[in-house]
Amino acid sequence: MKKFILCGGLLFLTQNILAADCAKIEKIAEKKEAHLVPRWGMVVVSPQRVYFHSAPNEACKIKDLFIVKNDHVTAYTVYHDGKQDWVSVMYFSQRLGDTVQGWAKFKAFKKSGTMSSVQ
């Protein structure tokens, strides 16, 4: 029983540490990200699910929140974490009836255009 409680406590502590690290990573990204002006329209080209992340880091993946091939997003910023490029995107989910925002791997998309008030 003590082992079970200890394991549960360690799992809870690990999740809190990861959450804190993701918040820290997001703060760093906010300082170093490049804003896309005008915003980009992008489409998913990856054959696999493209998961949203709370910060531009593999450890910050949001379970069960993803988009699939041919879904369209609006891209706001890009960030390079030293290993790969990330893009901050917004997606309108018809299933949820609301927008979803987060970070995703840049390589999963292709640019489909720009969004500008100037035609």
Sequence and secondary structure as in RCSB ss.txt:
>XXXX:A:sequence
MKKFILCGGLLFLTQNILAADCAKIEKIAEKKEAHLVPRWGMVVVSPQRVYFHSAPNEACKIKDLFIVKNDHVTA
YTVYHDGKQDWVSVMYFSQRLGDTVQGWAKFKAFKKSGTMSSVQ
>XXXX:A:secstr
 HHHHHHHHHHHHHHHHHHHHHHHHHHHHHHH EEEEEEEEEEE  SS EEEESSSSGGGEEEEEEE TT EEEE
EEEEE SS EEEEEEEEETTTTEEEEEEEEGGGEEEEEEE S  
